[in-house]
């Protein structure tokens, strides 16, 4: 073991973990491979010294949940700093695939996954810039899933100016990261993605040139990226590297305004390049068989249609059987059935609604259930399109599902950052709801939840506490009276009612001073308690909240009369 740490004391960390070896270190802390003494599981432990950037990596990672990010297992505060306990990722270095070893399948898989996870970071309620995307920070699990690690240089997007902490790594960092007081945004990470993809294609770091973008430079790089023996073959389909090169070089533009505007646009371009390559791959070996194919098409057309009809009916029956079987299983086993259904029929996006309903059957949304649901949304059953992308082709269905997922995060998520994640899904729901021509009865509620997120964030600022309750009350009353909430189950409506009561308890004097109508709403909530809340425990809890709110309102009335 490491002798330096023998004097660690009897803190929670030293009682629970045994250090095996040092994995690496940076400006904000040191990472060790440790063993959890009780379970004997290997984990990664990062010691973040207090005072270093306010432990911002810890605060960011607690709110992140994505298959391509390491899981945060525990946070231990010690006298000398903070220990961040992470999943130990057993992965292969992405460098092993660089250069001539790189296949088009691997390239497009890595490119899509890397862009997806960075897009996830950028699309948080408080967007995060990684700022150190490089090969050594990307591992490959055995199942092919990439994992992006090390948030030591990361910042919230609100911190838009360069600093010593966000310089990145030479060869992979964008030029503006080395410019004094330069603006950093999502396009800075787009450059980092492009630099990693260039490294995969060429086996070396990208070196900017004054002739970048010229035909001569393009030809030189294409010759370098394509193995010699394949350049020599006249008919070899090299299109995938050419398409990849053009996308990568757009990411690597020195001027940020000439890069892709965000990761979503880059992801779409990568997928287009992948589809073009697949089409060329299919056409190349089949060109000599076109005549035969045409003859067989005429003869076998009728038989194919008959067989396809039969297969479709069988798939529908199998899907119904799987859906019925999933109802009696646990969430993880049920999601396995749902994946089979989507492979049989990628159009059946109603599977997502059943999965979410099953997850929330106990009004709990765990991180494990979140992982299973994300795997359903991100799976690609056919034609390079994820289930979520297929769902988004129908604005009504997409908006409804995203709205219900927002409710799941807002009220029932057991991890941290539930309201921030919920607000993000409500924003998406509202965007699709606006395309539904007035058919989305939840649209108003989705917009209100998005606005409420800002109010709840403001409650954390002391100088705004006294003034925020009036605005918060108005929004909560609008939510309570919205058409979408009226159709929700009693559990959700009870949660909203309790938020209203909490607002009265905390801000009664301010509400009274602003002459807000509270008495009528309290009476309506009392009627709701008597007529609709049936669960005994919930009824008692709600009754306590109601009495506290009524008392607070009466005190505000008395205090006003004494003036």
Secondary structure as a PSIPRED ss2 file (coil, helix, strand):
# PSIPRED VFORMAT (PSIPRED V4.0)

   1 X C   1.000  0.000  0.000
   2 X C   1.000  0.000  0.000
   3 X H   0.000  1.000  0.000
   4 X H   0.000  1.000  0.000
   5 X H   0.000  1.000  0.000
   6 X C   1.000  0.000  0.000
   7 X C   1.000  0.000  0.000
   8 X C   1.000  0.000  0.000
   9 X C   1.000  0.000  0.000
  10 X C   1.000  0.000  0.000
  11 X C   1.000  0.000  0.000
  12 X H   0.000  1.000  0.000
  13 X H   0.000  1.000  0.000
  14 X H   0.000  1.000  0.000
  15 X H   0.000  1.000  0.000
  16 X H   0.000  1.000  0.000
  17 X E   0.000  0.000  1.000
  18 X E   0.000  0.000  1.000
  19 X E   0.000  0.000  1.000
  20 X E   0.000  0.000  1.000
  21 X E   0.000  0.000  1.000
  22 X E   0.000  0.000  1.000
  23 X E   0.000  0.000  1.000
  24 X E   0.000  0.000  1.000
  25 X E   0.000  0.000  1.000
  26 X E   0.000  0.000  1.000
  27 X C   1.000  0.000  0.000
  28 X C   1.000  0.000  0.000
  29 X E   0.000  0.000  1.000
  30 X E   0.000  0.000  1.000
  31 X E   0.000  0.000  1.000
  32 X E   0.000  0.000  1.000
  33 X E   0.000  0.000  1.000
  34 X E   0.000  0.000  1.000
  35 X E   0.000  0.000  1.000
  36 X E   0.000  0.000  1.000
  37 X C   1.000  0.000  0.000
  38 X C   1.000  0.000  0.000
  39 X C   1.000  0.000  0.000
  40 X C   1.000  0.000  0.000
  41 X C   1.000  0.000  0.000
  42 X E   0.000  0.000  1.000
  43 X E   0.000  0.000  1.000
  44 X E   0.000  0.000  1.000
  45 X E   0.000  0.000  1.000
  46 X E   0.000  0.000  1.000
  47 X E   0.000  0.000  1.000
  48 X E   0.000  0.000  1.000
  49 X C   1.000  0.000  0.000
  50 X C   1.000  0.000  0.000
  51 X C   1.000  0.000  0.000
  52 X C   1.000  0.000  0.000
  53 X H   0.000  1.000  0.000
  54 X H   0.000  1.000  0.000
  55 X H   0.000  1.000  0.000
  56 X H   0.000  1.000  0.000
  57 X H   0.000  1.000  0.000
  58 X H   0.000  1.000  0.000
  59 X H   0.000  1.000  0.000
  60 X H   0.000  1.000  0.000
  61 X H   0.000  1.000  0.000
  62 X C   1.000  0.000  0.000
  63 X C   1.000  0.000  0.000
  64 X C   1.000  0.000  0.000
  65 X C   1.000  0.000  0.000
  66 X C   1.000  0.000  0.000
  67 X C   1.000  0.000  0.000
  68 X C   1.000  0.000  0.000
  69 X E   0.000  0.000  1.000
  70 X C   1.000  0.000  0.000
  71 X C   1.000  0.000  0.000
  72 X E   0.000  0.000  1.000
  73 X E   0.000  0.000  1.000
  74 X E   0.000  0.000  1.000
  75 X E   0.000  0.000  1.000
  76 X E   0.000  0.000  1.000
  77 X E   0.000  0.000  1.000
  78 X E   0.000  0.000  1.000
  79 X C   1.000  0.000  0.000
  80 X C   1.000  0.000  0.000
  81 X E   0.000  0.000  1.000
  82 X E   0.000  0.000  1.000
  83 X E   0.000  0.000  1.000
  84 X E   0.000  0.000  1.000
  85 X E   0.000  0.000  1.000
  86 X E   0.000  0.000  1.000
  87 X E   0.000  0.000  1.000
  88 X C   1.000  0.000  0.000
  89 X C   1.000  0.000  0.000
  90 X C   1.000  0.000  0.000
  91 X C   1.000  0.000  0.000
  92 X E   0.000  0.000  1.000
  93 X E   0.000  0.000  1.000
  94 X H   0.000  1.000  0.000
  95 X H   0.000  1.000  0.000
  96 X H   0.000  1.000  0.000
  97 X H   0.000  1.000  0.000
  98 X C   1.000  0.000  0.000
  99 X H   0.000  1.000  0.000
 100 X H   0.000  1.000  0.000
 101 X H   0.000  1.000  0.000
 102 X C   1.000  0.000  0.000
 103 X C   1.000  0.000  0.000
 104 X H   0.000  1.000  0.000
 105 X H   0.000  1.000  0.000
 106 X H   0.000  1.000  0.000
 107 X H   0.000  1.000  0.000
 108 X H   0.000  1.000  0.000
 109 X H   0.000  1.000  0.000
 110 X H   0.000  1.000  0.000
 111 X H   0.000  1.000  0.000
 112 X H   0.000  1.000  0.000
 113 X H   0.000  1.000  0.000
 114 X H   0.000  1.000  0.000
 115 X H   0.000  1.000  0.000
 116 X H   0.000  1.000  0.000
 117 X H   0.000  1.000  0.000
 118 X H   0.000  1.000  0.000
 119 X H   0.000  1.000  0.000
 120 X H   0.000  1.000  0.000
 121 X H   0.000  1.000  0.000
 122 X H   0.000  1.000  0.000
 123 X C   1.000  0.000  0.000
 124 X C   1.000  0.000  0.000
 125 X C   1.000  0.000  0.000
 126 X C   1.000  0.000  0.000
 127 X C   1.000  0.000  0.000
 128 X E   0.000  0.000  1.000
 129 X E   0.000  0.000  1.000
 130 X C   1.000  0.000  0.000
 131 X C   1.000  0.000  0.000
 132 X C   1.000  0.000  0.000
 133 X C   1.000  0.000  0.000
 134 X C   1.000  0.000  0.000
 135 X H   0.000  1.000  0.000
 136 X H   0.000  1.000  0.000
 137 X H   0.000  1.000  0.000
 138 X E   0.000  0.000  1.000
 139 X E   0.000  0.000  1.000
 140 X E   0.000  0.000  1.000
 141 X C   1.000  0.000  0.000
 142 X C   1.000  0.000  0.000
 143 X C   1.000  0.000  0.000
 144 X C   1.000  0.000  0.000
 145 X C   1.000  0.000  0.000
 146 X E   0.000  0.000  1.000
 147 X E   0.000  0.000  1.000
 148 X E   0.000  0.000  1.000
 149 X C   1.000  0.000  0.000
 150 X C   1.000  0.000  0.000
 151 X C   1.000  0.000  0.000
 152 X C   1.000  0.000  0.000
 153 X C   1.000  0.000  0.000
 154 X C   1.000  0.000  0.000
 155 X E   0.000  0.000  1.000
 156 X E   0.000  0.000  1.000
 157 X C   1.000  0.000  0.000
 158 X C   1.000  0.000  0.000
 159 X C   1.000  0.000  0.000
 160 X C   1.000  0.000  0.000
 161 X E   0.000  0.000  1.000
 162 X C   1.000  0.000  0.000
 163 X C   1.000  0.000  0.000
 164 X H   0.000  1.000  0.000
 165 X H   0.000  1.000  0.000
 166 X H   0.000  1.000  0.000
 167 X C   1.000  0.000  0.000
 168 X C   1.000  0.000  0.000
 169 X C   1.000  0.000  0.000
 170 X C   1.000  0.000  0.000
 171 X C   1.000  0.000  0.000
 172 X C   1.000  0.000  0.000
 173 X C   1.000  0.000  0.000
 174 X C   1.000  0.000  0.000
 175 X H   0.000  1.000  0.000
 176 X H   0.000  1.000  0.000
 177 X H   0.000  1.000  0.000
 178 X H   0.000  1.000  0.000
 179 X C   1.000  0.000  0.000
 180 X C   1.000  0.000  0.000
 181 X C   1.000  0.000  0.000
 182 X C   1.000  0.000  0.000
 183 X E   0.000  0.000  1.000
 184 X C   1.000  0.000  0.000
 185 X C   1.000  0.000  0.000
 186 X H   0.000  1.000  0.000
 187 X H   0.000  1.000  0.000
 188 X H   0.000  1.000  0.000
 189 X H   0.000  1.000  0.000
 190 X H   0.000  1.000  0.000
 191 X H   0.000  1.000  0.000
 192 X H   0.000  1.000  0.000
 193 X H   0.000  1.000  0.000
 194 X H   0.000  1.000  0.000
 195 X H   0.000  1.000  0.000
 196 X H   0.000  1.000  0.000
 197 X H   0.000  1.000  0.000
 198 X H   0.000  1.000  0.000
 199 X H   0.000  1.000  0.000
 200 X H   0.000  1.000  0.000
 201 X H   0.000  1.000  0.000
 202 X H   0.000  1.000  0.000
 203 X C   1.000  0.000  0.000
 204 X C   1.000  0.000  0.000
 205 X C   1.000  0.000  0.000
 206 X C   1.000  0.000  0.000
 207 X C   1.000  0.000  0.000
 208 X C   1.000  0.000  0.000
 209 X C   1.000  0.000  0.000
 210 X C   1.000  0.000  0.000
 211 X C   1.000  0.000  0.000
 212 X C   1.000  0.000  0.000
 213 X C   1.000  0.000  0.000
 214 X C   1.000  0.000  0.000
 215 X H   0.000  1.000  0.000
 216 X H   0.000  1.000  0.000
 217 X H   0.000  1.000  0.000
 218 X H   0.000  1.000  0.000
 219 X H   0.000  1.000  0.000
 220 X H   0.000  1.000  0.000
 221 X H   0.000  1.000  0.000
 222 X H   0.000  1.000  0.000
 223 X H   0.000  1.000  0.000
 224 X H   0.000  1.000  0.000
 225 X H   0.000  1.000  0.000
 226 X C   1.000  0.000  0.000
 227 X C   1.000  0.000  0.000
 228 X H   0.000  1.000  0.000
 229 X H   0.000  1.000  0.000
 230 X H   0.000  1.000  0.000
 231 X H   0.000  1.000  0.000
 232 X H   0.000  1.000  0.000
 233 X C   1.000  0.000  0.000
 234 X C   1.000  0.000  0.000
 235 X C   1.000  0.000  0.000
 236 X C   1.000  0.000  0.000
 237 X C   1.000  0.000  0.000
 238 X C   1.000  0.000  0.000
 239 X H   0.000  1.000  0.000
 240 X H   0.000  1.000  0.000
 241 X H   0.000  1.000  0.000
 242 X H   0.000  1.000  0.000
 243 X H   0.000  1.000  0.000
 244 X H   0.000  1.000  0.000
 245 X H   0.000  1.000  0.000
 246 X H   0.000  1.000  0.000
 247 X H   0.000  1.000  0.000
 248 X H   0.000  1.000  0.000
 249 X H   0.000  1.000  0.000
 250 X H   0.000  1.000  0.000
 251 X H   0.000  1.000  0.000
 252 X C   1.000  0.000  0.000
 253 X C   1.000  0.000  0.000
 254 X C   1.000  0.000  0.000
 255 X C   1.000  0.000  0.000
 256 X H   0.000  1.000  0.000
 257 X H   0.000  1.000  0.000
 258 X H   0.000  1.000  0.000
 259 X C   1.000  0.000  0.000
 260 X C   1.000  0.000  0.000
 261 X C   1.000  0.000  0.000
 262 X C   1.000  0.000  0.000
 263 X H   0.000  1.000  0.000
 264 X H   0.000  1.000  0.000
 265 X H   0.000  1.000  0.000
 266 X H   0.000  1.000  0.000
 267 X H   0.000  1.000  0.000
 268 X H   0.000  1.000  0.000
 269 X H   0.000  1.000  0.000
 270 X H   0.000  1.000  0.000
 271 X H   0.000  1.000  0.000
 272 X H   0.000  1.000  0.000
 273 X H   0.000  1.000  0.000
 274 X H   0.000  1.000  0.000
 275 X H   0.000  1.000  0.000
 276 X H   0.000  1.000  0.000
 277 X H   0.000  1.000  0.000
 278 X H   0.000  1.000  0.000
 279 X H   0.000  1.000  0.000
 280 X H   0.000  1.000  0.000
 281 X H   0.000  1.000  0.000
 282 X H   0.000  1.000  0.000
 283 X H   0.000  1.000  0.000
 284 X H   0.000  1.000  0.000
 285 X H   0.000  1.000  0.000
 286 X H   0.000  1.000  0.000
 287 X H   0.000  1.000  0.000
 288 X H   0.000  1.000  0.000
 289 X H   0.000  1.000  0.000
 290 X H   0.000  1.000  0.000
 291 X H   0.000  1.000  0.000
 292 X H   0.000  1.000  0.000
 293 X H   0.000  1.000  0.000
 294 X H   0.000  1.000  0.000
 295 X H   0.000  1.000  0.000
 296 X H   0.000  1.000  0.000
 297 X H   0.000  1.000  0.000
 298 X H   0.000  1.000  0.000
 299 X H   0.000  1.000  0.000
 300 X H   0.000  1.000  0.000
 301 X H   0.000  1.000  0.000
 302 X H   0.000  1.000  0.000
 303 X H   0.000  1.000  0.000
 304 X H   0.000  1.000  0.000
 305 X H   0.000  1.000  0.000
 306 X H   0.000  1.000  0.000
 307 X H   0.000  1.000  0.000
 308 X H   0.000  1.000  0.000
 309 X H   0.000  1.000  0.000
 310 X H   0.000  1.000  0.000
 311 X H   0.000  1.000  0.000
 312 X H   0.000  1.000  0.000
 313 X H   0.000  1.000  0.000
 314 X H   0.000  1.000  0.000
 315 X H   0.000  1.000  0.000
 316 X H   0.000  1.000  0.000
 317 X H   0.000  1.000  0.000
 318 X H   0.000  1.000  0.000
 319 X H   0.000  1.000  0.000
 320 X H   0.000  1.000  0.000
 321 X H   0.000  1.000  0.000
 322 X H   0.000  1.000  0.000
 323 X H   0.000  1.000  0.000
 324 X H   0.000  1.000  0.000
 325 X H   0.000  1.000  0.000
 326 X H   0.000  1.000  0.000
 327 X C   1.000  0.000  0.000
 328 X C   1.000  0.000  0.000
 329 X C   1.000  0.000  0.000
 330 X C   1.000  0.000  0.000
 331 X H   0.000  1.000  0.000
 332 X H   0.000  1.000  0.000
 333 X H   0.000  1.000  0.000
 334 X H   0.000  1.000  0.000
 335 X H   0.000  1.000  0.000
 336 X H   0.000  1.000  0.000
 337 X H   0.000  1.000  0.000
 338 X H   0.000  1.000  0.000
 339 X H   0.000  1.000  0.000
 340 X H   0.000  1.000  0.000
 341 X H   0.000  1.000  0.000
 342 X H   0.000  1.000  0.000
 343 X H   0.000  1.000  0.000
 344 X H   0.000  1.000  0.000
 345 X C   1.000  0.000  0.000
 346 X C   1.000  0.000  0.000
 347 X C   1.000  0.000  0.000
 348 X C   1.000  0.000  0.000
 349 X C   1.000  0.000  0.000
 350 X H   0.000  1.000  0.000
 351 X H   0.000  1.000  0.000
 352 X H   0.000  1.000  0.000
 353 X H   0.000  1.000  0.000
 354 X H   0.000  1.000  0.000
 355 X H   0.000  1.000  0.000
 356 X H   0.000  1.000  0.000
 357 X H   0.000  1.000  0.000
 358 X H   0.000  1.000  0.000
 359 X H   0.000  1.000  0.000
 360 X H   0.000  1.000  0.000
 361 X H   0.000  1.000  0.000
 362 X H   0.000  1.000  0.000
 363 X C   1.000  0.000  0.000
 364 X C   1.000  0.000  0.000
 365 X E   0.000  0.000  1.000
 366 X C   1.000  0.000  0.000
 367 X H   0.000  1.000  0.000
 368 X H   0.000  1.000  0.000
 369 X H   0.000  1.000  0.000
 370 X H   0.000  1.000  0.000
 371 X H   0.000  1.000  0.000
 372 X H   0.000  1.000  0.000
 373 X H   0.000  1.000  0.000
 374 X H   0.000  1.000  0.000
 375 X H   0.000  1.000  0.000
 376 X H   0.000  1.000  0.000
 377 X H   0.000  1.000  0.000
 378 X H   0.000  1.000  0.000
 379 X C   1.000  0.000  0.000
 380 X C   1.000  0.000  0.000
 381 X C   1.000  0.000  0.000
 382 X E   0.000  0.000  1.000
 383 X C   1.000  0.000  0.000
 384 X C   1.000  0.000  0.000
 385 X E   0.000  0.000  1.000
 386 X C   1.000  0.000  0.000
 387 X H   0.000  1.000  0.000
 388 X H   0.000  1.000  0.000
 389 X H   0.000  1.000  0.000
 390 X H   0.000  1.000  0.000
 391 X H   0.000  1.000  0.000
 392 X C   1.000  0.000  0.000
 393 X C   1.000  0.000  0.000
 394 X C   1.000  0.000  0.000
 395 X H   0.000  1.000  0.000
 396 X H   0.000  1.000  0.000
 397 X H   0.000  1.000  0.000
 398 X H   0.000  1.000  0.000
 399 X H   0.000  1.000  0.000
 400 X H   0.000  1.000  0.000
 401 X H   0.000  1.000  0.000
 402 X H   0.000  1.000  0.000
 403 X H   0.000  1.000  0.000
 404 X H   0.000  1.000  0.000
 405 X H   0.000  1.000  0.000
 406 X H   0.000  1.000  0.000
 407 X H   0.000  1.000  0.000
 408 X H   0.000  1.000  0.000
 409 X H   0.000  1.000  0.000
 410 X H   0.000  1.000  0.000
 411 X H   0.000  1.000  0.000
 412 X H   0.000  1.000  0.000
 413 X E   0.000  0.000  1.000
 414 X C   1.000  0.000  0.000
 415 X C   1.000  0.000  0.000
 416 X C   1.000  0.000  0.000
 417 X C   1.000  0.000  0.000
 418 X H   0.000  1.000  0.000
 419 X H   0.000  1.000  0.000
 420 X H   0.000  1.000  0.000
 421 X H   0.000  1.000  0.000
 422 X H   0.000  1.000  0.000
 423 X H   0.000  1.000  0.000
 424 X H   0.000  1.000  0.000
 425 X H   0.000  1.000  0.000
 426 X H   0.000  1.000  0.000
 427 X H   0.000  1.000  0.000
 428 X H   0.000  1.000  0.000
 429 X H   0.000  1.000  0.000
 430 X H   0.000  1.000  0.000
 431 X H   0.000  1.000  0.000
 432 X H   0.000  1.000  0.000
 433 X H   0.000  1.000  0.000
 434 X C   1.000  0.000  0.000
 435 X C   1.000  0.000  0.000
 436 X C   1.000  0.000  0.000
 437 X C   1.000  0.000  0.000
 438 X C   1.000  0.000  0.000
 439 X C   1.000  0.000  0.000
 440 X C   1.000  0.000  0.000
 441 X C   1.000  0.000  0.000
 442 X C   1.000  0.000  0.000
 443 X H   0.000  1.000  0.000
 444 X H   0.000  1.000  0.000
 445 X H   0.000  1.000  0.000
 446 X H   0.000  1.000  0.000
 447 X H   0.000  1.000  0.000
 448 X H   0.000  1.000  0.000
 449 X H   0.000  1.000  0.000
 450 X H   0.000  1.000  0.000
 451 X H   0.000  1.000  0.000
 452 X H   0.000  1.000  0.000
 453 X H   0.000  1.000  0.000
 454 X H   0.000  1.000  0.000
 455 X H   0.000  1.000  0.000
 456 X H   0.000  1.000  0.000
 457 X H   0.000  1.000  0.000
 458 X H   0.000  1.000  0.000
 459 X C   1.000  0.000  0.000
 460 X C   1.000  0.000  0.000
 461 X C   1.000  0.000  0.000
 462 X H   0.000  1.000  0.000
 463 X H   0.000  1.000  0.000
 464 X H   0.000  1.000  0.000
 465 X H   0.000  1.000  0.000
 466 X H   0.000  1.000  0.000
 467 X H   0.000  1.000  0.000
 468 X H   0.000  1.000  0.000
 469 X H   0.000  1.000  0.000
 470 X H   0.000  1.000  0.000
 471 X H   0.000  1.000  0.000
 472 X H   0.000  1.000  0.000
 473 X H   0.000  1.000  0.000
 474 X H   0.000  1.000  0.000
 475 X H   0.000  1.000  0.000
 476 X H   0.000  1.000  0.000
 477 X H   0.000  1.000  0.000
 478 X H   0.000  1.000  0.000
 479 X H   0.000  1.000  0.000
 480 X H   0.000  1.000  0.000
 481 X C   1.000  0.000  0.000
 482 X C   1.000  0.000  0.000
 483 X H   0.000  1.000  0.000
 484 X H   0.000  1.000  0.000
 485 X H   0.000  1.000  0.000
 486 X H   0.000  1.000  0.000
 487 X C   1.000  0.000  0.000
 488 X C   1.000  0.000  0.000
 489 X C   1.000  0.000  0.000
 490 X H   0.000  1.000  0.000
 491 X H   0.000  1.000  0.000
 492 X H   0.000  1.000  0.000
 493 X H   0.000  1.000  0.000
 494 X H   0.000  1.000  0.000
 495 X H   0.000  1.000  0.000
 496 X H   0.000  1.000  0.000
 497 X H   0.000  1.000  0.000
 498 X H   0.000  1.000  0.000
 499 X H   0.000  1.000  0.000
 500 X H   0.000  1.000  0.000
 501 X H   0.000  1.000  0.000
 502 X H   0.000  1.000  0.000
 503 X H   0.000  1.000  0.000
 504 X H   0.000  1.000  0.000
 505 X H   0.000  1.000  0.000
 506 X H   0.000  1.000  0.000
 507 X H   0.000  1.000  0.000
 508 X H   0.000  1.000  0.000
 509 X H   0.000  1.000  0.000
 510 X H   0.000  1.000  0.000
 511 X H   0.000  1.000  0.000
 512 X H   0.000  1.000  0.000
 513 X H   0.000  1.000  0.000
 514 X C   1.000  0.000  0.000
 515 X C   1.000  0.000  0.000
 516 X C   1.000  0.000  0.000
 517 X C   1.000  0.000  0.000
 518 X C   1.000  0.000  0.000
 519 X H   0.000  1.000  0.000
 520 X H   0.000  1.000  0.000
 521 X H   0.000  1.000  0.000
 522 X H   0.000  1.000  0.000
 523 X H   0.000  1.000  0.000
 524 X H   0.000  1.000  0.000
 525 X H   0.000  1.000  0.000
 526 X H   0.000  1.000  0.000
 527 X H   0.000  1.000  0.000
 528 X H   0.000  1.000  0.000
 529 X H   0.000  1.000  0.000
 530 X H   0.000  1.000  0.000
 531 X H   0.000  1.000  0.000
 532 X C   1.000  0.000  0.000
 533 X C   1.000  0.000  0.000
 534 X C   1.000  0.000  0.000
 535 X C   1.000  0.000  0.000
 536 X H   0.000  1.000  0.000
 537 X H   0.000  1.000  0.000
 538 X H   0.000  1.000  0.000
 539 X H   0.000  1.000  0.000
 540 X H   0.000  1.000  0.000
 541 X H   0.000  1.000  0.000
 542 X H   0.000  1.000  0.000
 543 X H   0.000  1.000  0.000
 544 X H   0.000  1.000  0.000
 545 X H   0.000  1.000  0.000
 546 X H   0.000  1.000  0.000
 547 X H   0.000  1.000  0.000
 548 X H   0.000  1.000  0.000
 549 X H   0.000  1.000  0.000
 550 X H   0.000  1.000  0.000
 551 X H   0.000  1.000  0.000
 552 X H   0.000  1.000  0.000
 553 X H   0.000  1.000  0.000
 554 X H   0.000  1.000  0.000
 555 X H   0.000  1.000  0.000
 556 X H   0.000  1.000  0.000
 557 X H   0.000  1.000  0.000
 558 X H   0.000  1.000  0.000
 559 X H   0.000  1.000  0.000
 560 X H   0.000  1.000  0.000
 561 X H   0.000  1.000  0.000
 562 X H   0.000  1.000  0.000
 563 X C   1.000  0.000  0.000
